[in-house]
Each structure stands twice: as C-alpha cells, then as structure tokens.
Amino acid sequence: MLDTLYASAQGLPAFAAYFGLAAAALLLFARIYSWLTPHHELALIREGNSAAAIAFGGALIGFALPLSSAIKNSLSLPDCALWALVALLVQLLTFVCVRLTLRQLPARISNGDVAAGVFMASVAIAVGLLNAASMTY
C-alpha cells in the first residue's frame, strides 16, 4: 500500500508544473483577452451583465479546451508552453474575426444583449474544440 502511494506521489512534481503552467497561461489569456476587447468584462460582470459573463466564460472555456489537449499531448513542459501560446493566439484571433464580422458585437455585449454573448461564447468554444482536436498526434 505504501509503495503504491509513494509511486503515485512521484507524479506530484509533474502535476504541479503542468498545472502551474496551465493556471499561468489561463490568467495570461484572460488578461490579454480583456485588453483586446473594447468592453471591460470584469466590470460588466460585477454590474450583473450576463452577456459579458457568458462571452468571457466561453472564451475561457475555448482556451482551456486546447490547453488541456496541450497538457495531455505535449512531450515536455516547454512543448506544452508552445502549444498553450498557439491556443492563446487562436482564441484571440477568433475574437478579432468575430468582431470584424459583427462590428456591433462589443457594444451589444456591453448593453447586456445575451444573444451576442451566447454567440461569442459558442464561437469561442467551437474554435477551442477544433483547436484541441488539431493538437493531437
């Protein structure tokens, strides 16, 4: 029994390293995404804006999906960091493309238009799923 626990505990440093990298990448993504968007997600969420919460939550999920795939499929911590960067860039580009397609999207989210928030979240999650699937080899 102790041998099994000891063997399991040997994986804790790798877990901590990958989890730490993922947490840092998620925070970095949230910060950059907030800078990129013309509306202030956290302020809107604090005010009770459901559209902003849905859109921002979808963006976070859309980034976390390929990030989890990068952790699962990476060969090393630097390899994982590289794929996390790819996932980050893809999600940021996704927002830019949706914003160019629907020019009023940020204003609609700021005004609490839930349909706009759901659409943005759906696109972010769909792209995240495709991004994650593309990272398998």
VMD Tcl script that builds the backbone (N, CA, C; Angstrom):
set m [mol new atoms 411]
animate dup $m
set s [atomselect $m all]
$s set {name element resname resid chain x y z} {
  {N N MET 1 A 0.821 -1.189 0.000}
  {CA C MET 1 A 0.000 0.000 0.000}
  {C C MET 1 A 0.872 1.264 0.000}
  {N N LEU 2 A 1.889 1.297 0.856}
  {CA C LEU 2 A 2.768 2.455 0.906}
  {C C LEU 2 A 3.566 2.609 -0.384}
  {N N ASP 3 A 3.920 1.478 -0.999}
  {CA C ASP 3 A 4.640 1.535 -2.270}
  {C C ASP 3 A 3.777 2.192 -3.346}
  {N N THR 4 A 2.503 1.864 -3.351}
  {CA C THR 4 A 1.583 2.452 -4.321}
  {C C THR 4 A 1.446 3.947 -4.092}
  {N N LEU 5 A 1.301 4.352 -2.845}
  {CA C LEU 5 A 1.195 5.780 -2.524}
  {C C LEU 5 A 2.479 6.521 -2.893}
  {N N TYR 6 A 3.602 5.901 -2.602}
  {CA C TYR 6 A 4.880 6.518 -2.942}
  {C C TYR 6 A 5.009 6.676 -4.454}
  {N N ALA 7 A 4.649 5.654 -5.208}
  {CA C ALA 7 A 4.723 5.712 -6.673}
  {C C ALA 7 A 3.805 6.808 -7.206}
  {N N SER 8 A 2.626 6.919 -6.636}
  {CA C SER 8 A 1.695 7.959 -7.063}
  {C C SER 8 A 2.227 9.342 -6.734}
  {N N ALA 9 A 2.814 9.482 -5.559}
  {CA C ALA 9 A 3.332 10.784 -5.120}
  {C C ALA 9 A 4.482 11.261 -5.999}
  {N N GLN 10 A 5.168 10.357 -6.660}
  {CA C GLN 10 A 6.269 10.752 -7.533}
  {C C GLN 10 A 5.780 11.578 -8.729}
  {N N GLY 11 A 4.500 11.474 -9.044}
  {CA C GLY 11 A 3.931 12.255 -10.139}
  {C C GLY 11 A 3.534 13.667 -9.735}
  {N N LEU 12 A 3.575 13.970 -8.436}
  {CA C LEU 12 A 3.146 15.291 -7.972}
  {C C LEU 12 A 3.981 16.449 -8.528}
  {N N PRO 13 A 5.285 16.353 -8.631}
  {CA C PRO 13 A 6.025 17.483 -9.211}
  {C C PRO 13 A 5.613 17.791 -10.665}
  {N N ALA 14 A 5.410 16.757 -11.466}
  {CA C ALA 14 A 4.973 16.976 -12.848}
  {C C ALA 14 A 3.573 17.589 -12.868}
  {N N PHE 15 A 2.689 17.077 -12.010}
  {CA C PHE 15 A 1.349 17.653 -11.905}
  {C C PHE 15 A 1.433 19.130 -11.559}
  {N N ALA 16 A 2.222 19.457 -10.555}
  {CA C ALA 16 A 2.345 20.849 -10.114}
  {C C ALA 16 A 2.906 21.730 -11.224}
  {N N ALA 17 A 3.878 21.225 -11.948}
  {CA C ALA 17 A 4.478 22.010 -13.031}
  {C C ALA 17 A 3.475 22.270 -14.151}
  {N N TYR 18 A 2.777 21.245 -14.600}
  {CA C TYR 18 A 1.812 21.412 -15.687}
  {C C TYR 18 A 0.603 22.228 -15.229}
  {N N PHE 19 A 0.136 21.989 -14.012}
  {CA C PHE 19 A -0.999 22.753 -13.501}
  {C C PHE 19 A -0.603 24.219 -13.323}
  {N N GLY 20 A 0.586 24.462 -12.816}
  {CA C GLY 20 A 1.069 25.840 -12.661}
  {C C GLY 20 A 1.179 26.545 -14.002}
  {N N LEU 21 A 1.732 25.846 -14.995}
  {CA C LEU 21 A 1.821 26.409 -16.336}
  {C C LEU 21 A 0.428 26.721 -16.880}
  {N N ALA 22 A -0.498 25.796 -16.707}
  {CA C ALA 22 A -1.859 25.995 -17.212}
  {C C ALA 22 A -2.548 27.165 -16.505}
  {N N ALA 23 A -2.392 27.259 -15.206}
  {CA C ALA 23 A -3.009 28.363 -14.462}
  {C C ALA 23 A -2.431 29.704 -14.903}
  {N N ALA 24 A -1.122 29.750 -15.079}
  {CA C ALA 24 A -0.475 30.985 -15.539}
  {C C ALA 24 A -0.934 31.336 -16.953}
  {N N ALA 25 A -1.026 30.340 -17.815}
  {CA C ALA 25 A -1.470 30.580 -19.191}
  {C C ALA 25 A -2.921 31.067 -19.210}
  {N N LEU 26 A -3.764 30.489 -18.365}
  {CA C LEU 26 A -5.168 30.909 -18.306}
  {C C LEU 26 A -5.285 32.356 -17.818}
  {N N LEU 27 A -4.513 32.696 -16.817}
  {CA C LEU 27 A -4.522 34.078 -16.325}
  {C C LEU 27 A -3.983 35.040 -17.388}
  {N N LEU 28 A -2.924 34.642 -18.075}
  {CA C LEU 28 A -2.373 35.472 -19.143}
  {C C LEU 28 A -3.397 35.671 -20.254}
  {N N PHE 29 A -4.059 34.579 -20.639}
  {CA C PHE 29 A -5.090 34.682 -21.670}
  {C C PHE 29 A -6.200 35.633 -21.232}
  {N N ALA 30 A -6.677 35.475 -20.002}
  {CA C ALA 30 A -7.761 36.331 -19.510}
  {C C ALA 30 A -7.348 37.801 -19.547}
  {N N ARG 31 A -6.117 38.077 -19.171}
  {CA C ARG 31 A -5.624 39.455 -19.154}
  {C C ARG 31 A -5.529 40.028 -20.566}
  {N N ILE 32 A -4.917 39.273 -21.474}
  {CA C ILE 32 A -4.760 39.756 -22.847}
  {C C ILE 32 A -6.122 39.893 -23.533}
  {N N TYR 33 A -6.997 38.930 -23.319}
  {CA C TYR 33 A -8.342 38.978 -23.903}
  {C C TYR 33 A -9.076 40.222 -23.411}
  {N N SER 34 A -8.943 40.519 -22.131}
  {CA C SER 34 A -9.593 41.711 -21.569}
  {C C SER 34 A -9.025 42.990 -22.167}
  {N N TRP 35 A -7.736 43.008 -22.436}
  {CA C TRP 35 A -7.123 44.180 -23.070}
  {C C TRP 35 A -7.582 44.326 -24.522}
  {N N LEU 36 A -7.768 43.182 -25.197}
  {CA C LEU 36 A -8.132 43.194 -26.610}
  {C C LEU 36 A -9.568 43.656 -26.832}
  {N N THR 37 A -10.437 43.294 -25.940}
  {CA C THR 37 A -11.844 43.654 -26.112}
  {C C THR 37 A -12.073 45.104 -25.699}
  {N N PRO 38 A -12.911 45.812 -26.430}
  {CA C PRO 38 A -13.163 47.210 -26.083}
  {C C PRO 38 A -14.061 47.373 -24.853}
  {N N HIS 39 A -14.755 46.315 -24.484}
  {CA C HIS 39 A -15.578 46.384 -23.277}
  {C C HIS 39 A -14.797 45.764 -22.115}
  {N N HIS 40 A -15.098 46.167 -20.915}
  {CA C HIS 40 A -14.384 45.706 -19.725}
  {C C HIS 40 A -15.183 44.584 -19.065}
  {N N GLU 41 A -14.799 43.343 -19.388}
  {CA C GLU 41 A -15.565 42.182 -18.957}
  {C C GLU 41 A -15.814 42.134 -17.455}
  {N N LEU 42 A -14.753 42.238 -16.676}
  {CA C LEU 42 A -14.917 42.077 -15.230}
  {C C LEU 42 A -15.799 43.170 -14.637}
  {N N ALA 43 A -15.654 44.397 -15.115}
  {CA C ALA 43 A -16.521 45.481 -14.626}
  {C C ALA 43 A -17.969 45.197 -15.012}
  {N N LEU 44 A -18.190 44.748 -16.244}
  {CA C LEU 44 A -19.547 44.433 -16.678}
  {C C LEU 44 A -20.118 43.260 -15.885}
  {N N ILE 45 A -19.288 42.265 -15.624}
  {CA C ILE 45 A -19.741 41.100 -14.858}
  {C C ILE 45 A -20.093 41.523 -13.430}
  {N N ARG 46 A -19.269 42.388 -12.833}
  {CA C ARG 46 A -19.570 42.888 -11.482}
  {C C ARG 46 A -20.902 43.637 -11.437}
  {N N GLU 47 A -21.256 44.266 -12.557}
  {CA C GLU 47 A -22.518 45.007 -12.648}
  {C C GLU 47 A -23.704 44.089 -12.942}
  {N N GLY 48 A -23.438 42.809 -13.149}
  {CA C GLY 48 A -24.509 41.854 -13.405}
  {C C GLY 48 A -24.825 41.650 -14.875}
  {N N ASN 49 A -23.907 41.986 -15.764}
  {CA C ASN 49 A -24.122 41.844 -17.193}
  {C C ASN 49 A -23.930 40.377 -17.600}
  {N N SER 50 A -25.042 39.696 -17.842}
  {CA C SER 50 A -24.999 38.275 -18.202}
  {C C SER 50 A -24.321 38.042 -19.542}
  {N N ALA 51 A -24.530 38.936 -20.505}
  {CA C ALA 51 A -23.915 38.767 -21.823}
  {C C ALA 51 A -22.397 38.763 -21.715}
  {N N ALA 52 A -21.855 39.659 -20.910}
  {CA C ALA 52 A -20.402 39.713 -20.723}
  {C C ALA 52 A -19.900 38.456 -20.024}
  {N N ALA 53 A -20.637 37.986 -19.027}
  {CA C ALA 53 A -20.236 36.776 -18.307}
  {C C ALA 53 A -20.249 35.561 -19.229}
  {N N ILE 54 A -21.257 35.465 -20.058}
  {CA C ILE 54 A -21.355 34.335 -20.984}
  {C C ILE 54 A -20.227 34.394 -22.012}
  {N N ALA 55 A -20.010 35.560 -22.608}
  {CA C ALA 55 A -18.968 35.702 -23.625}
  {C C ALA 55 A -17.585 35.431 -23.044}
  {N N PHE 56 A -17.303 35.999 -21.881}
  {CA C PHE 56 A -15.993 35.814 -21.258}
  {C C PHE 56 A -15.813 34.363 -20.799}
  {N N GLY 57 A -16.842 33.790 -20.227}
  {CA C GLY 57 A -16.782 32.384 -19.818}
  {C C GLY 57 A -16.541 31.468 -21.006}
  {N N GLY 58 A -17.194 31.750 -22.125}
  {CA C GLY 58 A -16.981 30.958 -23.337}
  {C C GLY 58 A -15.560 31.081 -23.861}
  {N N ALA 59 A -15.014 32.295 -23.784}
  {CA C ALA 59 A -13.628 32.496 -24.217}
  {C C ALA 59 A -12.674 31.708 -23.332}
  {N N LEU 60 A -12.921 31.712 -22.021}
  {CA C LEU 60 A -12.062 30.952 -21.107}
  {C C LEU 60 A -12.149 29.455 -21.386}
  {N N ILE 61 A -13.365 28.958 -21.588}
  {CA C ILE 61 A -13.538 27.537 -21.914}
  {C C ILE 61 A -12.889 27.229 -23.263}
  {N N GLY 62 A -13.080 28.123 -24.231}
  {CA C GLY 62 A -12.494 27.936 -25.555}
  {C C GLY 62 A -10.980 27.886 -25.517}
  {N N PHE 63 A -10.375 28.567 -24.548}
  {CA C PHE 63 A -8.923 28.491 -24.384}
  {C C PHE 63 A -8.532 27.261 -23.566}
  {N N ALA 64 A -9.291 26.937 -22.538}
  {CA C ALA 64 A -8.949 25.814 -21.661}
  {C C ALA 64 A -9.021 24.470 -22.388}
  {N N LEU 65 A -9.909 24.342 -23.350}
  {CA C LEU 65 A -10.013 23.075 -24.086}
  {C C LEU 65 A -8.711 22.714 -24.808}
  {N N PRO 66 A -8.167 23.589 -25.655}
  {CA C PRO 66 A -6.893 23.221 -26.287}
  {C C PRO 66 A -5.729 23.205 -25.295}
  {N N LEU 67 A -5.818 23.990 -24.246}
  {CA C LEU 67 A -4.771 23.957 -23.231}
  {C C LEU 67 A -4.723 22.577 -22.577}
  {N N SER 68 A -5.880 22.010 -22.293}
  {CA C SER 68 A -5.894 20.658 -21.707}
  {C C SER 68 A -5.371 19.632 -22.701}
  {N N SER 69 A -5.661 19.831 -23.986}
  {CA C SER 69 A -5.120 18.933 -25.005}
  {C C SER 69 A -3.605 19.071 -25.102}
  {N N ALA 70 A -3.109 20.292 -24.966}
  {CA C ALA 70 A -1.662 20.515 -24.997}
  {C C ALA 70 A -0.987 19.801 -23.828}
  {N N ILE 71 A -1.597 19.857 -22.659}
  {CA C ILE 71 A -1.037 19.163 -21.495}
  {C C ILE 71 A -1.005 17.656 -21.749}
  {N N LYS 72 A -2.099 17.150 -22.267}
  {CA C LYS 72 A -2.217 15.709 -22.491}
  {C C LYS 72 A -1.248 15.203 -23.552}
  {N N ASN 73 A -1.022 16.003 -24.594}
  {CA C ASN 73 A -0.241 15.530 -25.736}
  {C C ASN 73 A 1.182 16.054 -25.810}
  {N N SER 74 A 1.568 16.934 -24.910}
  {CA C SER 74 A 2.899 17.533 -25.020}
  {C C SER 74 A 3.991 16.536 -24.613}
  {N N LEU 75 A 5.166 16.798 -25.149}
  {CA C LEU 75 A 6.316 15.949 -24.860}
  {C C LEU 75 A 7.096 16.441 -23.646}
  {N N SER 76 A 6.926 17.727 -23.322}
  {CA C SER 76 A 7.657 18.331 -22.216}
  {C C SER 76 A 6.944 19.612 -21.814}
  {N N LEU 77 A 7.400 20.220 -20.730}
  {CA C LEU 77 A 6.818 21.479 -20.285}
  {C C LEU 77 A 7.016 22.596 -21.321}
  {N N PRO 78 A 8.205 22.759 -21.910}
  {CA C PRO 78 A 8.355 23.781 -22.956}
  {C C PRO 78 A 7.464 23.515 -24.177}
  {N N ASP 79 A 7.305 22.253 -24.538}
  {CA C ASP 79 A 6.420 21.894 -25.646}
  {C C ASP 79 A 4.987 22.295 -25.309}
  {N N CYS 80 A 4.575 22.046 -24.092}
  {CA C CYS 80 A 3.236 22.416 -23.638}
  {C C CYS 80 A 3.066 23.937 -23.677}
  {N N ALA 81 A 4.084 24.661 -23.240}
  {CA C ALA 81 A 4.021 26.125 -23.247}
  {C C ALA 81 A 3.878 26.653 -24.677}
  {N N LEU 82 A 4.572 26.039 -25.611}
  {CA C LEU 82 A 4.464 26.450 -27.007}
  {C C LEU 82 A 3.042 26.268 -27.528}
  {N N TRP 83 A 2.442 25.107 -27.239}
  {CA C TRP 83 A 1.081 24.849 -27.699}
  {C C TRP 83 A 0.066 25.699 -26.956}
  {N N ALA 84 A 0.357 26.052 -25.715}
  {CA C ALA 84 A -0.512 26.983 -24.992}
  {C C ALA 84 A -0.501 28.338 -25.684}
  {N N LEU 85 A 0.662 28.754 -26.151}
  {CA C LEU 85 A 0.770 30.010 -26.888}
  {C C LEU 85 A -0.028 29.945 -28.188}
  {N N VAL 86 A 0.043 28.817 -28.875}
  {CA C VAL 86 A -0.742 28.641 -30.101}
  {C C VAL 86 A -2.231 28.754 -29.775}
  {N N ALA 87 A -2.676 28.093 -28.722}
  {CA C ALA 87 A -4.086 28.150 -28.324}
  {C C ALA 87 A -4.498 29.578 -27.994}
  {N N LEU 88 A -3.638 30.298 -27.306}
  {CA C LEU 88 A -3.906 31.691 -26.944}
  {C C LEU 88 A -4.082 32.540 -28.201}
  {N N LEU 89 A -3.173 32.396 -29.139}
  {CA C LEU 89 A -3.248 33.185 -30.369}
  {C C LEU 89 A -4.495 32.848 -31.180}
  {N N VAL 90 A -4.852 31.580 -31.241}
  {CA C VAL 90 A -6.041 31.171 -31.987}
  {C C VAL 90 A -7.291 31.786 -31.366}
  {N N GLN 91 A -7.398 31.765 -30.038}
  {CA C GLN 91 A -8.583 32.333 -29.397}
  {C C GLN 91 A -8.645 33.852 -29.562}
  {N N LEU 92 A -7.511 34.517 -29.484}
  {CA C LEU 92 A -7.510 35.968 -29.688}
  {C C LEU 92 A -7.903 36.294 -31.125}
  {N N LEU 93 A -7.379 35.532 -32.073}
  {CA C LEU 93 A -7.739 35.731 -33.469}
  {C C LEU 93 A -9.227 35.455 -33.695}
  {N N THR 94 A -9.761 34.492 -32.973}
  {CA C THR 94 A -11.186 34.191 -33.076}
  {C C THR 94 A -12.019 35.412 -32.688}
  {N N PHE 95 A -11.663 36.052 -31.569}
  {CA C PHE 95 A -12.415 37.243 -31.167}
  {C C PHE 95 A -12.307 38.329 -32.231}
  {N N VAL 96 A -11.100 38.548 -32.749}
  {CA C VAL 96 A -10.899 39.587 -33.762}
  {C C VAL 96 A -11.757 39.293 -34.994}
  {N N CYS 97 A -11.793 38.054 -35.442}
  {CA C CYS 97 A -12.590 37.685 -36.622}
  {C C CYS 97 A -14.085 37.879 -36.374}
  {N N VAL 98 A -14.559 37.468 -35.215}
  {CA C VAL 98 A -15.979 37.646 -34.907}
  {C C VAL 98 A -16.303 39.131 -34.808}
  {N N ARG 99 A -15.421 39.888 -34.204}
  {CA C ARG 99 A -15.648 41.338 -34.080}
  {C C ARG 99 A -15.674 42.009 -35.456}
  {N N LEU 100 A -14.819 41.576 -36.366}
  {CA C LEU 100 A -14.835 42.141 -37.714}
  {C C LEU 100 A -16.101 41.742 -38.467}
  {N N THR 101 A -16.603 40.548 -38.189}
  {CA C THR 101 A -17.811 40.068 -38.848}
  {C C THR 101 A -19.053 40.769 -38.293}
  {N N LEU 102 A -19.116 40.899 -36.993}
  {CA C LEU 102 A -20.245 41.556 -36.322}
  {C C LEU 102 A -19.724 42.798 -35.604}
  {N N ARG 103 A -19.617 43.871 -36.307}
  {CA C ARG 103 A -18.979 45.080 -35.786}
  {C C ARG 103 A -19.621 45.613 -34.508}
  {N N GLN 104 A -20.870 45.393 -34.313}
  {CA C GLN 104 A -21.556 45.905 -33.124}
  {C C GLN 104 A -21.476 44.949 -31.936}
  {N N LEU 105 A -20.740 43.853 -32.073}
  {CA C LEU 105 A -20.678 42.842 -31.022}
  {C C LEU 105 A -20.246 43.400 -29.664}
  {N N PRO 106 A -19.142 44.135 -29.565}
  {CA C PRO 106 A -18.750 44.657 -28.242}
  {C C PRO 106 A -19.810 45.555 -27.606}
  {N N ALA 107 A -20.426 46.414 -28.409}
  {CA C ALA 107 A -21.472 47.299 -27.875}
  {C C ALA 107 A -22.681 46.486 -27.429}
  {N N ARG 108 A -23.031 45.482 -28.190}
  {CA C ARG 108 A -24.175 44.639 -27.825}
  {C C ARG 108 A -23.898 43.896 -26.520}
  {N N ILE 109 A -22.670 43.387 -26.355}
  {CA C ILE 109 A -22.316 42.709 -25.105}
  {C C ILE 109 A -22.346 43.708 -23.954}
  {N N SER 110 A -21.790 44.887 -24.171}
  {CA C SER 110 A -21.797 45.924 -23.127}
  {C C SER 110 A -23.211 46.305 -22.719}
  {N N ASN 111 A -24.132 46.273 -23.677}
  {CA C ASN 111 A -25.532 46.622 -23.405}
  {C C ASN 111 A -26.336 45.455 -22.842}
  {N N GLY 112 A -25.679 44.323 -22.622}
  {CA C GLY 112 A -26.349 43.178 -22.000}
  {C C GLY 112 A -27.115 42.295 -22.959}
  {N N ASP 113 A -26.837 42.372 -24.246}
  {CA C ASP 113 A -27.514 41.539 -25.245}
  {C C ASP 113 A -27.019 40.098 -25.094}
  {N N VAL 114 A -27.839 39.279 -24.449}
  {CA C VAL 114 A -27.449 37.897 -24.162}
  {C C VAL 114 A -27.209 37.103 -25.441}
  {N N ALA 115 A -27.976 37.368 -26.482}
  {CA C ALA 115 A -27.774 36.649 -27.750}
  {C C ALA 115 A -26.356 36.874 -28.269}
  {N N ALA 116 A -25.861 38.095 -28.175}
  {CA C ALA 116 A -24.499 38.391 -28.618}
  {C C ALA 116 A -23.479 37.652 -27.750}
  {N N GLY 117 A -23.715 37.615 -26.442}
  {CA C GLY 117 A -22.813 36.900 -25.541}
  {C C GLY 117 A -22.797 35.410 -25.807}
  {N N VAL 118 A -23.966 34.842 -26.035}
  {CA C VAL 118 A -24.057 33.408 -26.321}
  {C C VAL 118 A -23.376 33.094 -27.653}
  {N N PHE 119 A -23.579 33.951 -28.650}
  {CA C PHE 119 A -22.935 33.718 -29.946}
  {C C PHE 119 A -21.420 33.743 -29.807}
  {N N MET 120 A -20.887 34.763 -29.124}
  {CA C MET 120 A -19.436 34.858 -28.947}
  {C C MET 120 A -18.906 33.652 -28.181}
  {N N ALA 121 A -19.594 33.259 -27.123}
  {CA C ALA 121 A -19.174 32.096 -26.345}
  {C C ALA 121 A -19.202 30.827 -27.198}
  {N N SER 122 A -20.247 30.671 -27.999}
  {CA C SER 122 A -20.379 29.478 -28.840}
  {C C SER 122 A -19.262 29.383 -29.863}
  {N N VAL 123 A -18.936 30.511 -30.491}
  {CA C VAL 123 A -17.847 30.507 -31.468}
  {C C VAL 123 A -16.525 30.190 -30.773}
  {N N ALA 124 A -16.282 30.798 -29.613}
  {CA C ALA 124 A -15.031 30.552 -28.880}
  {C C ALA 124 A -14.901 29.086 -28.481}
  {N N ILE 125 A -15.977 28.485 -28.021}
  {CA C ILE 125 A -15.939 27.075 -27.614}
  {C C ILE 125 A -15.778 26.169 -28.836}
  {N N ALA 126 A -16.497 26.472 -29.923}
  {CA C ALA 126 A -16.365 25.661 -31.140}
  {C C ALA 126 A -14.935 25.706 -31.673}
  {N N VAL 127 A -14.349 26.884 -31.718}
  {CA C VAL 127 A -12.966 27.010 -32.180}
  {C C VAL 127 A -12.023 26.299 -31.205}
  {N N GLY 128 A -12.297 26.421 -29.910}
  {CA C GLY 128 A -11.482 25.730 -28.923}
  {C C GLY 128 A -11.503 24.223 -29.103}
  {N N LEU 129 A -12.674 23.680 -29.400}
  {CA C LEU 129 A -12.780 22.234 -29.637}
  {C C LEU 129 A -11.969 21.819 -30.872}
  {N N LEU 130 A -12.088 22.598 -31.948}
  {CA C LEU 130 A -11.322 22.289 -33.151}
  {C C LEU 130 A -9.819 22.435 -32.902}
  {N N ASN 131 A -9.455 23.462 -32.168}
  {CA C ASN 131 A -8.062 23.695 -31.814}
  {C C ASN 131 A -7.529 22.521 -31.006}
  {N N ALA 132 A -8.290 22.085 -30.015}
  {CA C ALA 132 A -7.866 20.972 -29.173}
  {C C ALA 132 A -7.706 19.684 -29.985}
  {N N ALA 133 A -8.653 19.420 -30.851}
  {CA C ALA 133 A -8.585 18.200 -31.675}
  {C C ALA 133 A -7.395 18.252 -32.621}
  {N N SER 134 A -7.051 19.436 -33.088}
  {CA C SER 134 A -5.935 19.586 -34.009}
  {C C SER 134 A -4.590 19.373 -33.324}
  {N N MET 135 A -4.566 19.457 -32.016}
  {CA C MET 135 A -3.302 19.295 -31.270}
  {C C MET 135 A -2.949 17.851 -30.994}
  {N N THR 136 A -3.806 16.924 -31.355}
  {CA C THR 136 A -3.493 15.513 -31.132}
  {C C THR 136 A -2.599 15.013 -32.250}
  {N N TYR 137 A -1.749 14.080 -31.922}
  {CA C TYR 137 A -0.864 13.493 -32.948}
  {C C TYR 137 A -0.545 12.068 -32.637}
}
mol reanalyze $m
mol bondsrecalc $m
mol representation Tube
mol addrep $m
